[in-house]
């Protein structure tokens, strides 16, 4: 059984992150709902959690800032106890064909989607290894393994996240800490606007996923039932990559 502690969902104010935060709160975790600019959305998730008997708090911070990880986690642990579940969900896109991607668009996407996840994981592992219990779930993407022209920066960040997942999982498995990734396909969120019709025709399920579809998988990986699942990537894509 998990010791008492807290959970953190980065990019938790909307879409997949909000669904995950609500789900973890429903499972009994006190949740930090991280956001960069959408304070209103984060507070809405906090209210949703409270209305269903859960506990949550807004956790501001830009994960692309090298100093943010310690500040976010320290504040959450002061409020709710040691961080034992980390969901690295924060992500951005800056699409374009490779010859047109500017350096700042490349670096901004990598800094948020990959480097931010690494720094938060590095900080969280201190608490998890001390407790000899922890769950890290990285929200990757099917484009980390499947070509999607126009998203070289995004695909590189998500492929890196999948590689990071397996490596850290092997490093910390003996300490009771699991590290896994969830790779969504086409999911109906603000972030996937403009990617729909052509990609949807390639999905055997003939529908887009929902944030709750992804959240259900994260909730499993964060649970005691998934204690022997580590270093893997769970694809949630309606058969897109089958």
Secondary structure as the mmCIF struct_conf table of DSSP 4:
data_model
#
loop_
_struct_conf.conf_type_id
_struct_conf.id
_struct_conf.beg_label_comp_id
_struct_conf.beg_label_asym_id
_struct_conf.beg_label_seq_id
_struct_conf.end_label_comp_id
_struct_conf.end_label_asym_id
_struct_conf.end_label_seq_id
HELX_LH_PP_P HELX_LH_PP_P1 UNK A 2 UNK A 3
BEND BEND1 UNK A 4 UNK A 4
STRN STRN1 UNK A 6 UNK A 9
TURN_TY1_P TURN_TY1_P1 UNK A 10 UNK A 13
BEND BEND2 UNK A 14 UNK A 14
HELX_RH_AL_P HELX_RH_AL_P1 UNK A 15 UNK A 26
TURN_TY1_P TURN_TY1_P2 UNK A 27 UNK A 28
STRN STRN2 UNK A 30 UNK A 35
BEND BEND3 UNK A 36 UNK A 37
HELX_RH_AL_P HELX_RH_AL_P2 UNK A 39 UNK A 51
TURN_TY1_P TURN_TY1_P3 UNK A 52 UNK A 53
STRN STRN3 UNK A 56 UNK A 60
TURN_TY1_P TURN_TY1_P4 UNK A 63 UNK A 64
BEND BEND4 UNK A 65 UNK A 65
TURN_TY1_P TURN_TY1_P5 UNK A 66 UNK A 67
HELX_RH_AL_P HELX_RH_AL_P3 UNK A 68 UNK A 80
BEND BEND5 UNK A 82 UNK A 82
STRN STRN4 UNK A 83 UNK A 88
STRN STRN5 UNK A 96 UNK A 96
HELX_RH_3T_P HELX_RH_3T_P1 UNK A 98 UNK A 100
HELX_RH_AL_P HELX_RH_AL_P4 UNK A 103 UNK A 110
HELX_RH_PI_P HELX_RH_PI_P1 UNK A 111 UNK A 115
HELX_RH_AL_P HELX_RH_AL_P5 UNK A 116 UNK A 131
TURN_TY1_P TURN_TY1_P6 UNK A 132 UNK A 132
STRN STRN6 UNK A 134 UNK A 139
HELX_RH_3T_P HELX_RH_3T_P2 UNK A 142 UNK A 144
TURN_TY1_P TURN_TY1_P7 UNK A 145 UNK A 145
BEND BEND6 UNK A 146 UNK A 146
TURN_TY1_P TURN_TY1_P8 UNK A 149 UNK A 150
STRN STRN7 UNK A 151 UNK A 151
HELX_RH_AL_P HELX_RH_AL_P6 UNK A 152 UNK A 172
HELX_RH_3T_P HELX_RH_3T_P3 UNK A 173 UNK A 175
TURN_TY1_P TURN_TY1_P9 UNK A 176 UNK A 176
STRN STRN8 UNK A 177 UNK A 184
BEND BEND7 UNK A 186 UNK A 186
STRN STRN9 UNK A 187 UNK A 187
BEND BEND8 UNK A 189 UNK A 189
HELX_RH_3T_P HELX_RH_3T_P4 UNK A 190 UNK A 192
TURN_TY1_P TURN_TY1_P10 UNK A 193 UNK A 194
BEND BEND9 UNK A 195 UNK A 195
HELX_RH_AL_P HELX_RH_AL_P7 UNK A 196 UNK A 200
TURN_TY1_P TURN_TY1_P11 UNK A 201 UNK A 202
TURN_TY1_P TURN_TY1_P12 UNK A 204 UNK A 205
BEND BEND10 UNK A 207 UNK A 207
STRN STRN10 UNK A 209 UNK A 209
HELX_RH_AL_P HELX_RH_AL_P8 UNK A 211 UNK A 221
TURN_TY1_P TURN_TY1_P13 UNK A 222 UNK A 222
BEND BEND11 UNK A 223 UNK A 223
HELX_RH_3T_P HELX_RH_3T_P5 UNK A 224 UNK A 226
TURN_TY1_P TURN_TY1_P14 UNK A 227 UNK A 228
BEND BEND12 UNK A 231 UNK A 231
STRN STRN11 UNK A 233 UNK A 236
BEND BEND13 UNK A 237 UNK A 237
TURN_TY1_P TURN_TY1_P15 UNK A 238 UNK A 241
#
